Amino acid sequence: MSQAVEVNFDAIVGPTHNYAGLSYGNVASQKSKNTIANPRLAALEGLAKMKFLADLGIPQAVLPPPLRPDIATLRCLGYTGSDAAVLQAAGKDDPTLLAAVSSASSMWAANAATVSPSADTADGLVHFSPANLLCQLHRSLEPEATAAALRAIFADEGAFEHHRPLPCHARFADEGAANHTRLCADYGSPGLEVFVYGKQVSPPSPIAPKVFPARQTAEASRAVARRHQISPDRSLFIRQCPDAIDAGVFHNDVAAVGNQNVLLCHDRAFHHQEQVIEDLRNAFERVARQPLHLIQVPSDELTLAEAVETYLFNSQIVTMPDGTMALIAPSESRDHPRARAVIDQRILAADTPIKGVHFLDVRQSMRNGGGPACLRLRVVLTQAELERAHRGVFLTPELYDRLVAWVNRRYRDELRPEDLADAALLDESRAALDELTQILDLPSLYDFQHG
């Protein structure tokens, strides 16, 4: 066993953060559609969350956002002329398309990729699979930029293995780590990788939601496990509860979250949940050689609708330097009486390593349906692997101060839907990201920097 830590890689919110309501099945996103956004506040909220965790002693790093608006995609779709002409024409012809190529949805880094640490893989490398995110147009434009960023940060081929996104076909719809949880005795020991899916394509299954589409397929989850060389006895594949998807649990991390030997979940997170819990307990004890601390919240204490409203289960569970755990929860779960009662009476009162709770304000993200856990990609690294990763993205007090100053200088404090057709926004975004690559010491990360 090697000593290892879990690093939270939070995505920096991009300059085009807006509320276009593009994510069907995401209740909060639909409710906020076409309201005024504040990109500067959103980015500062995200950075404040990162700093808070870093100050707790939790390893923290950042992921750079892709360039938006995505002019290359609009040109691929037949729009011609200057960048300004392309934006104006797209805004006039198809405002929803313009919103899609302008989305800052990469801020929810839990969907960026699935990551398996070296303790779990047969070749002893850390494996990265960028998610294809093909179920939503705006998110399907992210994988290439995600892959480029991950390759730049984890460039050492002797420690890191990078895969291409899965084929862009409905059979292999992959939403990344939002449907993946790793349970383990400690970060450096082999773990149980839990893959959660909403549908099975072949053979087709009649088990399906009735209102909103399931996004993750069983075929995608199994393909990621195979390519990451995860042993079958260290992986578990579980179906989401269809009723949860219909309630707005578009990703499993809206109904369940795990960390090391703790799993917190709603009692309707999984299909045939009683059997799933038994399978989880048995598989975890076989791999970790210790019992699983399960905190299951009954529907009569918190309904699925309330879980979606408060994003209680989209909290992060983090391991503190002293070995205890803490819940990093959105302020909405503090302000909701029933969610707060669950935290106080069921989570903190349970005989588990979770001994404290911290409430954070990420309201700009929450209005688009993303809580604390949505904002981070978890990467377990040994000390040797940490030393091989690009150090310029790891959050320090100095980097935090530079990023805050950069946001305050480069970001707008108000963005309306019609502003997306403004060519000045594209110029501002290019200038901002060009400076960001200098701050993070990641030169030439973007295509526009190569010309």
QUIPELIN-V54154 format. One line per field, one symbol per residue. phi: phi as a letter, one per 30 degrees, with the letter a starting at -180 (. if undefined). burial: b if it has 16 or more other C-alpha atoms within 10 Angstrom, else e. A space follows every 10 residues. Layout:
phi: ???
burial: ???
This chain:
phi: .cdbbccdcc dddddceacc idcdjcdddd dceiddcbed dddddddddd deddddjceb bbcddddbdd dedddddjdb jdeddddddd dddaeddddd dcdcddeddd cdacbcdddc cdcicdcbbe ddhddbeddd dceddddddd dddcddddbb cccdededbe dcdbciddcb bccadaddce bcccccbcab dbddcddadc ccddcccddd ddddddddhd dedcbbcbcd dedddddjdd bdddbabbah cbbcaddbdb dhdedddddd eddddddcia dddccccddd cadddddddc hedcdccccd edjdcbcccd dddddceddd ddddccdddd dbddcabbcc cbdddedcib cedddbccbd bddddedddd ddcddbedde dddddddddc cdcabceddd dddddddddd dddddddddd hbdhdceddc d
burial: eeebbbbbbb bbbbbbbbbb bbbebbbbbb ebbeebbbbb bbbbbbbbbb bbbbeeebbb bbbbbbbbbb beebeeeebe eebbebbbbb beeebbbbbb bbbbbbbbbb bbbbbbbbbb beeebbbbbb bbbbbeebbb bbbebbbebb bebbbeeebb bbeebbeeee bbbbbbbbbb bbbbbbbbbb bbbbbbbbbb eeeeeeebbe ebbbbbbbbb bbebbeebbb eeebbbbbbb bbbbbbbbbb bbbbbbbbbb bbbbbbbbbb bebeebeeeb bebbbebbee ebbbbbbeee ebbbbbbbbb bbbbbbbbbe eeeebbbbbb bbbbeeebbb bbbeeebbee ebbbeebebb bbbbbbbbbb bbbbbbbbbb bbeebbebbb ebbbbbeebb eebbebbeeb bbeebbbeeb bbbebbebbb ebbbebbebb ebeebbeeee e
